[in-house]
Amino acid sequence: MSGIDIVMAVTDREAVMAEKYVHFDEEIHQYLLKQFGNDPTFHLLLQLDRYETRIIYRKDIPNLIKICHNLSGIYGSEDGCEPLIRNFVKELRNMCEEALKFKKHLYTIGD
């Protein structure tokens, strides 16, 4: 599957070696761009590029948690039709909280 893998790390080397990741599928990314592309609330998540590697520093992770919270409010219903988005948001929020706990950054690694 193409998309972006998000990993926790402090250094580039650690990011490359990371085994635990959250996959931001290209289809989910495109869907969310259609829904919220002009909304600055979601900019940090939606401006990620699947063709590059980027660092989301610890100071920005709380903003990503807020984005996850907002998306959970929209797609959080168990009977909703967006289980892939719901699972992605849950996994990403958990990774964000873990990154803060262990004082790590998030690296986004594209295809």
N, C-alpha and C positions, 0 to 999 in steps of 0.2 A: 504494500500500500504506500502510495506517495503521501507526503505531508511533512510535518515537522515533529521531531522528537525533542522532548523537553527533559533535561536531566539536571540534577543537583551537583554542584561542584564549586570549588574555590579557584582552581586553575584550569587552563585549557587542557592540560594533560589529564587531569582528573576527569574532565568532561568527556574526553574521548574514550576513557576506560570505563565509564559508568555503565553498569548493567541494568539498573533500574531507570525506567523512563515512562513518560506519559506521551502517547502518540496523538498529535493534533492532525487528524485526517484531513486531506485536502477537500473532500466533499463537505465536511462539517465547516471548515474554514470558509469555503465559498458560500454555503448557506447562510452562515452568520454575517458575512460581508453584505449579502443581499438584504438581510433583515436590518442590520445596524451599521452599515458602512459609513454613514454620515453622522453617526452619534459619537461625539468625543468621549463619552463614558466608556466605550469599549475599545478605544484607540490602541491602548497598550497591547491587547491581545490580537486585534484584527490587523494591525500593521506589520505583523511578523511575516517574513518572506521565506518561502520554502526553499529558496536557492542560496541562502546565506546562513551563517552562524552568528548569533547575537547573544549578548549577555543581558539578563535582567538582574540588575543589582539588588541586593537585600533591601535597600531603601525603597525600591519600587514594588517589591513583592506584596506589601499590604494593598496597594492599588489593584494588583491582580486578584487578590482575595476578594476585594469588593466587586470586581467584575464577575467572579465566580458566584458570589452571593446574588448579584442581580440576575444572572442567567439561571440560577437555581430557582429564583422566584418566578421566572417566566416558564421554564421547562421542568420544574420540579415535580409536577403532578405525576404520580405513578401510572395513571391511566392516560397520560398524554401520549402523543404520537412521536415523540422525539427521544427515545431511550438512549440512542447513541450520544446525543448532546448531553443528556443528564449524566451518563456514565463518565464522559470526558470531563465535565465540569467537576464532578465529585473527585475524580482522580487528580485533577489539576489542583484543586483546593487542598487536598491532603498533601500533595507534594509541596505546595507553597508553605503550608504550616510546618512541615518537616524541615524545609530549607531554613526557615526562620529559627526553628529550634536548634539546628546544628550550625547556624551562622554561615550558611552557604548561599551562593547565587544560583540562579537558574540559567542554564545555557539552552538556547534553541538551536537545534542542528537540523538544517534542511537537507533535502535529497542530495 
